[in-house]
């Protein structure tokens, strides 16, 4: 049985660093459950963030780099999810709660 899976980014507007930029946070949805994974270590100016598309506005080199990094993070999560489905089909159990730790070990 397939579960729904979604990767979502949002801006933590309640916090700003010394450069007046807010961190982009990562959240995944798996089968109706939500998990906040924390900061992506990407910082964006609030005025340049598009909440509807979860991307930085504009075509500047900074905006292109930020959006490319967000896409890479999403692709990495989707590939981990697909690998977990393959492992489950081979009768190996991967617990949904392991996903954050697997992800963090991949980027370390």
C-alpha positions as CSV (number, residue, x, y, z in Angstrom):
1,X,0.0,0.0,0.0
2,X,1.4,3.4,-1.0
3,X,1.3,6.3,1.4
4,X,1.2,9.9,0.5
5,X,4.5,11.7,0.8
6,X,5.3,15.4,0.5
7,X,8.2,17.6,1.2
8,X,7.4,21.2,2.2
9,X,9.6,24.3,3.0
10,X,8.5,27.3,4.9
11,X,10.1,30.5,6.3
12,X,10.5,30.8,10.0
13,X,9.5,34.4,10.1
14,X,9.7,34.8,13.9
15,X,13.5,34.6,13.8
16,X,16.1,36.7,11.9
17,X,19.9,36.4,11.9
18,X,22.3,39.3,11.9
19,X,21.7,40.0,8.2
20,X,17.9,40.3,8.8
21,X,17.3,37.0,7.0
22,X,15.0,34.2,8.2
23,X,15.8,30.4,8.0
24,X,14.0,28.1,5.6
25,X,12.6,25.2,7.5
26,X,11.8,21.7,6.2
27,X,8.7,19.7,6.9
28,X,7.7,16.3,5.5
29,X,4.2,14.7,5.4
30,X,4.0,10.9,5.3
31,X,0.7,9.1,5.3
32,X,-1.1,12.0,7.1
33,X,1.6,12.4,9.8
34,X,3.7,15.6,9.8
35,X,7.4,15.8,10.9
36,X,9.3,19.1,11.2
37,X,12.9,18.3,10.4
38,X,14.3,21.7,11.3
39,X,16.4,24.3,9.4
40,X,17.8,23.7,6.0
41,X,20.6,26.2,6.9
42,X,19.4,28.4,4.1
43,X,18.5,32.0,4.9
44,X,16.2,34.2,2.9
45,X,15.0,37.8,3.2
46,X,11.3,37.8,4.2
47,X,10.4,40.2,1.3
48,X,11.9,37.8,-1.2
49,X,10.1,34.7,0.0
50,X,7.0,33.4,-1.9
51,X,4.9,31.4,0.6
52,X,2.6,29.9,-2.1
53,X,5.5,28.3,-4.1
54,X,7.9,27.9,-1.2
55,X,10.7,29.5,-3.2
56,X,12.7,32.7,-3.2
57,X,11.4,35.3,-5.7
58,X,13.5,36.7,-8.5
59,X,16.1,35.6,-11.0
60,X,19.2,36.8,-9.2
61,X,22.1,34.4,-8.8
62,X,21.3,34.2,-5.0
63,X,17.6,33.3,-5.8
64,X,18.7,30.6,-8.3
65,X,21.2,29.1,-5.9
66,X,18.6,29.0,-3.0
67,X,15.9,27.4,-5.2
68,X,18.4,24.9,-6.6
69,X,19.4,23.9,-3.0
70,X,15.8,23.6,-2.0
71,X,15.1,21.4,-5.0
72,X,18.2,19.2,-4.2
73,X,16.9,18.7,-0.6
74,X,13.4,17.8,-1.9
75,X,14.9,15.3,-4.4
76,X,17.1,13.8,-1.7
77,X,14.0,13.2,0.5
78,X,11.9,11.7,-2.4
79,X,14.8,9.4,-3.2
80,X,15.0,8.2,0.4
81,X,11.3,7.6,0.4
82,X,11.5,5.6,-2.8
83,X,14.3,3.5,-1.4
84,X,12.3,2.8,1.7
85,X,9.4,1.6,-0.5
86,X,11.8,-0.7,-2.3
87,X,13.2,-2.0,0.9
88,X,9.7,-2.6,2.3
89,X,8.8,-4.5,-0.8
90,X,11.8,-6.8,-0.1
91,X,10.4,-7.4,3.4
92,X,12.8,-5.1,5.1
93,X,11.1,-2.8,7.5
94,X,12.1,0.9,7.5
95,X,10.3,2.9,10.2
96,X,9.0,6.3,9.1
97,X,10.6,7.9,12.2
98,X,14.0,6.9,10.9
99,X,13.7,9.2,7.9
100,X,15.1,12.3,9.7
101,X,18.1,10.5,11.1
102,X,18.8,8.8,7.7
103,X,18.5,12.2,6.0
104,X,20.8,13.9,8.5
105,X,23.4,11.1,8.2
106,X,23.4,11.5,4.4
107,X,24.1,15.3,4.5
108,X,26.8,15.0,7.3
